[in-house]
Amino acid sequence: MTSISANLQAVNARIVSAARAVGRDPATVRLLAVSKTKPLADIRAAVAAGQRAFGENYVQEGVDKIAALAGEGLEWHFIGPLQSNKTRAVAESFDWVHGIDRAKVAERLSAQRPADMAPLDVCIQVNVSGETSKSGVAPAAVVPLAHVIVALPRLRLRGLMCIPEPTPDAATQRRRFATLRETLEGLRLDPALAGQRFDTLSMGMSHDLEAAIAEGATIVRIGTSIFGARTAAMASPQAAGG
């Protein structure tokens, strides 16, 4: 068994344990393996161990990996901050985008999504800890942005995503994840959004996945616990999975 295979088993065991601890079905939590900066060999090892969904933070790196692994039938999520001048490559290559925080980016992704591909699944990124350095809209701004996104023909708004400020305090972790859950519940109650499929809470990383699952995470974004730590030079303050 490779170390990546063993790591995947350990992470999946954590997910199962965390879900059962709060009375949830573990099958309702998906593991997104964050493979940013990692070589193709590591991704292939994860694929051989049964992992199918991968997250990338950097547009060109992600596009290159998608092309190299095109025959594997994998699901690719863009989870980093997205500049409007790079939306076309993401719209043409990825299956999901987790970090929508501007109407302009959403509009460009919809316009550039090829007609022969399924609509692009997207999440709105919410700044749940109020950091000025962090991307994401304030909870109060989610509903207006959701109204814009659901009207776009080539996007499918699935839910919300957050990257809280790191903290070892479990109570603080849960409070911030609860903010995202409550914001999604508010979306579901908006009459203008009736009938939309809001089924996704993308939250939780290597250090806080238990708290995220306790508050309803449906996707946890795990990189370090699967592939090992990145070097300091490659670390990013906007890291969306770890």
C-alpha positions, 0 to 999 in steps of 0.5 A: 500500500502506498502512503497516499493510499494509506492516507486516503484510508485514514482520511475516509475513516475520519470522515466516517467517524465524524459523521457517525458521531453526529448521527449523519450518514457518512455517504452524505460527505464527499471527499475532495482531494486537493492536489494543487502543486502535486505531481501527476504521479501522486494523483495517479496513486490516489486514483488507483486507491479509488479517489475520483474528485480532485481540487486545483487552485491554479488555473494553468496547472489544473488545466494541464492535469485535466488534459493529462488525465483525461481518460480517467473519468475524474471530476475536477473542482476549481477551488482557488480565487479566480480572476476574470481574465482566466474564466474561459480556461476554467469554464472549458475544463472544470466540472465545479467552481467553489469560489464565486464571489462576484457577479462578473466572474459568474457571468463570464463563466456562464458565457464561456461554458461550452454548450456541449458540456453540462452546466458548470456546478458552482458555489458562492464563497462566503467570508464567515470570519470577516477577514479583510484578506480573505475572498468571499462575500459577507453572509448578507450579500449571498442572496443577491448574488444567488439571484444573479447566478441562478439566472445564468443559463450555463451555471448551476448554483449548488450551494456555499463554500467557506475558508474560515480563519484557521483556529485550533479552538473547536467551538470557534470552528463550529461557530463559523461553519454554522454561519455557512449552514445557516446562510444556506438555510436562508437561501432555501427559504427565499421565495425567489429561489424556490425549486433550486438545488441547494445541496452543497456545503463545501467546508472543512480541511485537514485540521477542522473536518470534524467540526465542518461535518458536525455542522453539515459539510457535504464536501470536505477539501483535504490536501495535506492529510492525503498528499503531505504538506506543501513547501512554504514557497507554494503555500498561499494565503487564499488556500482553499483546501488543506 
